[in-house]
Amino acid sequence: MVLRNIQVLLLVLCSGYLSAEEVTIQISDGQIKGQTGTTNAGVGYSSFLGIRFGEPPINELRFQAPQPVKPWDGVYDATSQKNPCYQVQNEYPNESEDCLFINVVTPVRFITTGDDMIPGNAGLKDQLLALQWVNKNIQYFGGDPTKVTLFGESAGAASVGYHILSPKSKGLFRAAILESGSPLSAWAFQRDQKQLTLQTAGFIDPSFNSNPNVESHYLHQFLLNQTAETIKAASYQMSRQDRPEYIELQQGFFYAPIVEHDHAGAFIAQNMYETLASGDFNNVPLIAGINSGEGLILKGDENYFRIIAQTFDRDPTLLVPLGMHINDAATKSQAGQEIKALYSPRGTFAEDVTRLLEGFSDTVTHSEELSYIFSHHYNPPLSSFPESDVNVLRRFTKLFTNFAKTLNPTPESDPILENISWPKVNSVYFPYLEIGSYSRIQLHPREDYYSTWDTIYDKFGVKPYDTY
């Protein structure tokens, strides 16, 4: 069972990290000290980094819903980043369970967070506590708690989507941006979390491998008694079990969100697809987007990817999403053949792996646009890039900040946005904005593939659905 793996960044409509002088403000829990600076666009801002919004989730708080931070005396130093949470696939020198911190970056003003033992979705609940913190404190930074926009990419986008679905987040934000991910993505949901938790514990104590019916309270106590480093090592070993027969991108990341048992603290207690279909969710203005060729992120290891292609050629049932809930072998085989025919109608994936990448681009929803949105993370400086790339950066920034300010990405004619007006979608009319060296309004993204998937789900799928 991986520990917390979430960090929160709140941008109040600006970005950049060129520090200058210190600034101290009073918020609800005490005083904090931050810094001022200037963005790449020359806009002044204040940054407050690593503000604690929750008590450290350690000891008896491990695996549980986070607790709000207690007020402090003195001045809290928010001039530097704090500990990142433990990451399964990466190593950072200051990783810690004590990682419930939020960053606030704001334009310069007059400014003066299976069962009851380990209920799951700790990361989403950390985000919820952070949103509650924002609702309580953003006024002290010159922000408006009624005008919060959530934004995320990949797993972050799926997280934002879960907040749209959860009644716990109602009223804490008014708009959302999802890039390359959603709670309907196959990888963004885990339907077998208790078994995977047992398998993870088995890398620490092999006796768990022969005791699948161990009681939850015993498993909980066992994990509480392990060091964070031990649990991370076991989680890493678990992550190495990914294989062509059970590729996480198709069947759900090992430590993805879950549908919790129905209890008072549940963040998500109902199937995601059915919640959306019912209309019973936080209905807010939304921008959602994908990149062309999302699946290219998988092509780094050519040999491994060719093995995946050969495995899927031998057994097309592996292409069938678990979210279709097909148990009958013959039906699953037929569905797999139709999915394979959609992407490789006249050959094999091994002969042309780009066809499999095309399939993953539809079912795996991934991060080219981040280079344009968070440009301050990259070297060399913007001045060394072609003007066409810089213009794309300006468009992304303008579209997203317009949306956060006005709930409309193109509220008026603007040369930076090529004077485009981005129309809304509805149930029958699905325009989208293609952003490249130049921008244009298109209709119905990947319509042929989408309509075929719709047909396959209608023909073979078993409701109620969770992912789609």
C-alpha positions in Angstrom: 0.0 0.0 0.0 1.7 3.2 -1.1 1.6 6.1 1.3 0.4 9.6 0.5 1.4 10.6 -3.0 -0.2 14.0 -3.5 1.1 17.6 -3.4 -1.0 20.7 -4.0 -0.2 23.8 -5.9 -2.6 26.7 -6.0 -1.9 29.3 -8.7 -4.0 32.5 -8.2 -3.7 33.4 -11.9 0.1 33.7 -12.4 3.3 31.7 -12.5 7.1 32.2 -12.2 9.7 31.9 -9.4 12.2 34.8 -9.4 12.4 35.7 -5.7 13.0 39.2 -4.4 12.0 40.4 -1.0 10.0 38.9 1.8 6.4 39.5 2.7 4.5 38.4 5.8 0.7 38.0 6.1 -1.8 36.8 8.6 -4.1 33.8 7.8 -6.6 32.0 9.9 -4.0 29.7 11.7 -1.2 32.2 12.2 1.4 34.4 10.4 3.3 33.2 7.3 6.3 34.6 5.6 6.6 34.4 1.8 8.5 36.2 -1.0 7.8 38.5 -3.9 9.0 38.1 -7.5 8.3 38.7 -11.2 7.0 36.2 -13.8 8.3 35.7 -17.3 5.7 38.1 -18.5 6.9 40.8 -16.1 3.9 40.5 -13.7 4.7 41.0 -10.0 3.6 38.2 -7.7 4.0 36.8 -4.1 4.8 33.2 -3.5 4.1 31.2 -0.3 5.6 27.8 -0.5 5.1 24.7 1.6 2.3 26.0 3.9 1.1 23.2 6.1 -2.6 22.6 5.7 -2.9 19.2 7.5 -1.4 17.5 10.5 1.4 15.0 9.5 -0.4 11.7 8.5 1.9 9.6 10.6 1.5 7.0 13.4 -2.2 6.4 14.0 -3.1 8.9 11.2 -1.4 6.8 8.5 -3.9 5.6 5.9 -6.7 7.7 7.5 -8.5 10.9 6.4 -6.3 13.9 7.0 -6.7 16.2 10.0 -6.7 20.0 9.6 -3.5 21.8 10.8 -3.5 23.2 14.3 -2.9 27.0 14.7 0.7 28.0 15.4 2.6 30.8 17.3 5.2 32.9 15.6 5.8 33.3 11.9 5.6 30.2 9.6 8.4 30.2 7.0 6.8 29.8 3.6 9.8 30.9 1.5 10.9 27.4 0.4 9.5 24.1 -0.7 8.9 21.4 1.9 9.0 17.6 1.9 7.6 15.8 -1.1 5.5 12.7 -0.4 7.0 9.2 -1.0 7.0 8.3 -4.7 6.9 4.7 -5.7 9.0 5.0 -8.9 11.3 7.9 -7.9 13.8 8.8 -5.2 14.0 12.2 -3.6 16.4 13.0 -0.7 13.8 14.6 1.5 10.8 12.3 0.9 8.5 12.1 3.9 5.1 11.1 5.1 5.0 14.6 6.5 4.0 16.2 3.2 0.6 17.9 3.5 1.8 21.3 2.2 0.2 23.7 -0.2 1.9 26.3 -2.4 0.1 29.6 -3.1 1.3 31.9 -5.9 -0.7 35.1 -6.3 -0.4 38.4 -8.2 1.1 41.1 -5.9 -1.8 43.0 -4.1 -2.3 44.8 -1.0 -2.4 41.8 0.8 -1.9 42.1 4.6 -5.9 19.0 2.3 -12.1 -1.6 1.5 -13.4 -0.7 5.0 -13.0 1.4 8.1 -9.5 0.2 8.9 -7.9 1.6 5.7 -10.9 3.2 3.8 -8.8 4.3 0.8 -8.6 7.4 -1.3 -6.2 9.1 1.1 -4.7 11.3 -1.6 -8.1 12.6 -2.8 -9.0 13.4 0.9 -5.7 15.3 1.2 -6.8 17.4 -1.7 -10.2 17.9 -0.2 -8.6 19.2 3.0 -6.5 21.5 0.9 -9.6 22.8 -0.9 -11.2 23.4 2.5 -8.0 25.2 3.6 -8.3 27.4 0.4 -11.9 28.2 1.2 -10.9 29.3 4.6 -7.7 31.2 3.9 -7.4 32.4 0.2 -9.0 35.7 1.2 -5.8 36.5 3.1 -3.8 36.3 -0.2 -6.2 38.6 -2.1 -8.1 35.6 -3.6 -11.8 35.0 -3.8 -13.0 31.6 -2.3 -16.0 31.7 -4.6 -13.8 31.8 -7.7 -11.6 28.6 -7.3 -10.7 26.7 -10.5 -9.2 23.2 -10.2 -6.6 22.2 -12.8 -4.8 18.9 -13.3 -2.9 16.8 -15.8 -2.8 13.0 -16.2 -3.4 11.6 -12.6 -4.1 15.2 -11.6 -6.8 15.5 -14.2 -8.4 12.3 -12.9 -8.2 13.8 -9.4 -10.0 16.9 -10.5 -12.6 14.7 -12.2 -13.1 12.8 -8.9 -13.8 16.2 -7.2 -16.4 16.9 -9.8 -18.1 13.6 -8.8 -17.7 13.8 -5.0 -20.4 15.4 -2.9 -17.6 16.1 -0.4 -16.2 18.8 -2.7 -19.5 20.5 -3.5 -19.2 24.3 -3.3 -15.4 24.3 -2.9 -14.7 25.2 -6.6 -16.6 26.8 -9.5 -14.7 25.5 -12.6 -12.3 22.8 -13.6 -9.6 22.0 -16.3 -8.7 18.4 -17.1 -5.7 17.6 -19.3 -5.1 14.1 -20.5 -7.1 12.2 -17.9 -10.4 11.7 -16.3 -12.0 9.4 -13.6 -13.4 7.3 -16.5 -9.9 6.5 -17.6 -9.1 2.8 -17.2 -5.8 3.5 -15.4 -7.5 5.9 -12.9 -9.5 3.3 -11.0 -8.6 0.2 -9.0 -11.3 -2.4 -8.4 -9.1 -4.9 -6.6 -7.4 -2.8 -4.0 -7.5 -5.1 -1.0 -5.9 -8.0 -2.9 -3.2 -5.6 -4.1 -2.6 -4.3 -0.6 -2.2 -7.9 0.6 0.3 -8.6 -2.2 2.2 -5.4 -1.2 2.3 -6.6 2.4 3.6 -9.9 1.1 6.8 -8.3 -0.1 7.5 -7.4 3.5 6.2 -10.6 5.1 5.7 -13.5 2.7 3.1 -15.1 5.1 0.5 -12.7 3.7 0.9 -14.5 0.3 -0.6 -17.7 1.8 -3.3 -15.9 3.9 -5.7 -14.1 1.5 -8.4 -13.9 4.1 -6.4 -12.0 6.7 -8.6 -9.7 8.8 -8.4 -6.0 7.9 -7.5 -4.9 11.4 -4.5 -7.2 11.4 -3.3 -6.0 8.1 -3.8 -2.4 9.2 -1.8 -2.9 12.4 1.0 -4.7 10.5 1.4 -1.8 8.0 1.2 0.8 10.8 4.2 -0.9 12.4 6.4 -0.7 9.3 8.6 2.3 8.4 7.6 4.5 5.5 10.8 3.4 3.7 9.8 -0.3 4.0 6.3 0.3 2.6 7.7 2.4 -0.2 10.2 -0.4 -1.1 7.3 -3.0 -1.1 5.2 -0.7 -3.2 8.0 -0.3 -5.7 8.4 -4.1 -5.9 4.6 -4.3 -6.5 4.9 -1.8 -9.3 7.4 -3.9 -11.0 4.8 -6.6 -11.4 3.3 -4.7 -14.4 3.3 -7.1 -17.4 1.6 -7.4 -20.8 -1.1 -9.6 -19.4 -2.0 -7.0 -16.9 -0.8 -3.6 -18.1 -1.7 -1.0 -15.5 -2.6 1.5 -18.2 -5.4 -0.8 -19.3 -6.5 -2.4 -16.1 -5.9 0.3 -13.4 -2.8 1.5 -11.6 -2.1 -0.6 -8.6 -2.6 2.3 -6.2 -5.3 4.3 -8.0 -8.5 5.7 -6.4 -11.3 3.2 -5.5 -15.0 3.2 -4.9 -15.1 3.0 -1.1 -17.6 1.1 1.0 -20.5 3.3 1.9 -19.6 5.2 5.1 -19.7 8.8 6.4 -16.1 9.6 5.3 -16.3 8.1 1.8 -15.0 10.4 -0.9 -16.3 8.3 -3.8 -18.9 5.6 -2.9 -20.6 5.1 -6.3 -19.5 4.1 -9.8 -18.0 7.1 -11.7 -19.8 6.5 -15.0 -23.2 5.9 -13.4 -22.8 9.1 -11.3 -22.0 11.1 -14.5 -24.9 9.5 -16.4 -27.3 10.3 -13.6 -26.3 14.0 -13.6 -25.8 13.9 -9.8 -22.4 15.5 -9.7 -20.9 19.0 -9.1 -22.0 20.7 -12.4 -19.3 23.3 -13.1 -17.9 24.8 -16.3 -15.2 22.5 -17.6 -12.3 22.5 -20.1 -11.1 19.0 -21.0 -8.3 18.2 -23.5 -6.0 15.5 -24.9 -2.9 15.5 -27.0 -2.5 13.8 -30.3 -0.6 10.6 -29.9 -1.0 10.3 -26.1 0.2 6.7 -26.3 3.7 7.7 -27.6 4.7 8.0 -23.9 4.8 4.2 -23.8 7.3 3.8 -26.7 10.5 4.5 -24.8 11.4 0.8 -24.4 11.1 -0.6 -27.9 11.7 -4.2 -26.9 9.2 -4.2 -24.1 6.6 -2.5 -26.2 7.1 -5.1 -29.0 6.5 -7.9 -26.4 3.3 -6.1 -25.4 2.3 -6.0 -29.1 3.0 -9.7 -29.6 1.0 -10.6 -26.4 -2.0 -8.6 -27.6 -1.8 -10.2 -31.0 -1.9 -13.7 -29.3 -4.7 -12.7 -27.0 -6.9 -9.8 -28.1 -9.1 -10.3 -25.0 -6.4 -8.3 -23.2 -7.6 -5.3 -25.1 -11.0 -5.5 -23.5 -11.3 -3.0 -20.6 -12.2 -4.5 -17.2 -14.8 -1.8 -17.0 -16.9 -3.6 -19.6 -17.5 -6.3 -17.0 -17.5 -9.2 -19.5 -17.2 -12.6 -17.7 -18.3 -14.9 -20.6 -15.2 -16.1 -22.4 -16.8 -16.3 -25.9 -18.3 -12.8 -25.6 -14.9 -11.4 -24.4 -13.1 -13.0 -27.3 -15.5 -11.5 -29.8 -15.2 -8.1 -28.2 -11.4 -8.3 -28.2 -11.4 -9.2 -31.9 -13.6 -6.2 -32.7 -11.3 -3.9 -30.7 -8.2 -5.3 -32.5 -9.9 -4.9 -35.9 -10.5 -1.2 -35.1 -6.8 -0.5 -34.8 -5.2 -3.2 -36.8 -7.7 -4.3 -39.5 -5.2 -5.8 -41.9 -2.2 -7.1 -39.9 -0.7 -7.5 -36.5 0.4 -5.0 -33.8 3.9 -6.5 -33.9 4.2 -5.7 -37.6 3.1 -2.1 -36.9 3.4 -1.0 -33.3 2.0 2.4 -34.2 -1.4 0.8 -34.5 -1.2 -0.3 -30.8 0.0 3.1 -29.8 -3.1 4.5 -31.6 -5.2 2.3 -29.4 -3.5 3.3 -26.2 -4.0 7.0 -27.3 -7.7 6.4 -27.0 -7.8 4.3 -23.9 -4.8 5.9 -22.2 -5.6 9.5 -21.8 -0.7 11.8 -22.0 1.9 15.6 -21.3 3.3 17.5 -24.1 1.2 20.6 -23.2 2.9 20.9 -19.8 6.0 22.3 -21.4 3.8 25.2 -22.6 1.9 25.7 -19.4 4.7 25.5 -16.8 7.5 26.9 -18.9 9.5 28.1 -15.9 10.6 24.5 -15.2 12.5 24.3 -18.4 15.8 25.5 -19.7 17.0 27.1 -22.0 14.9 30.3 -21.6 11.9 31.1 -23.7 13.9 33.5 -25.9 15.8 30.5 -27.3 12.6 28.8 -28.6 10.9 29.5 -32.0 8.3 32.2 -32.0 5.6 29.6 -33.0 6.3 27.7 -29.7 6.3 30.8 -27.6 2.9 31.7 -29.2 1.5 28.4 -28.2 2.6 29.0 -24.6 0.9 32.4 -24.7 -2.3 30.8 -26.0 -2.4 28.2 -23.3 -1.7 30.7 -20.6 -4.3 33.1 -21.9 -7.0 30.5 -22.5 -6.6 29.0 -19.0 -6.4 32.3 -17.1 -9.4 33.7 -19.1 -11.4 30.7 -18.0 -10.4 31.0 -14.4 -11.3 34.7 -14.3 -14.5 34.7 -16.5 -15.5 31.0 -17.0 -15.0 31.6 -20.7 -11.6 30.9 -22.4 -12.3 33.4 -25.2 -14.5 36.1 -23.6 -13.5 38.6 -26.3 -11.6 39.0 -29.6 -7.9 38.7 -28.9 -5.0 38.6 -31.4 -3.0 36.3 -29.1 -5.8 33.8 -29.5 -6.1 34.5 -33.2 -9.5 36.1 -32.5 -11.1 32.7 -32.1 -14.3 32.2 -30.2 -14.3 28.7 -28.6 -17.9 27.4 -28.5 -19.4 25.2 -25.8 -20.2 21.6 -26.4 -23.6 20.0 -25.9 -25.1 16.5 -26.3 -25.2 16.6 -30.1 -22.7 19.4 -31.0 -19.1 18.7 -29.9 -16.7 21.5 -31.2 -13.2 21.5 -29.9 -10.2 23.8 -30.2 -7.1 22.4 -31.9 -4.1 24.2 -30.6 -0.9 24.2 -32.6 1.3 26.5 -34.6 -2.1 28.0 -35.4 -5.5 27.3 -33.8 -8.8 26.3 -35.3 -12.2 25.0 -34.3 -12.8 21.4 -35.2 -15.8 19.1 -34.7 -16.1 15.7 -32.9 -12.6 14.6 -31.9 -11.7 11.1 -33.2 -15.3 10.5 -34.1 -14.9 7.3 -36.0 -13.0 5.6 -33.1 -15.4 7.0 -30.5 -18.5 5.8 -32.3 -17.0 2.3 -32.8 -16.2 2.1 -29.1 -19.7 3.2 -28.3 -21.0 0.4 -30.4 -18.7 -2.2 -28.8 -19.8 -1.1 -25.3 -23.5 -1.2 -26.3 -23.0 -4.6 -27.9 -20.9 -6.4 -25.3 -20.7 -4.3 -22.1 -22.5 -5.2 -18.9 -23.8 -2.3 -16.8 -23.5 -0.6 -14.4 -20.2 0.8 -15.7 -17.5 2.4 -13.6 -14.9 3.4 -16.2 -15.6 3.8 -19.9 
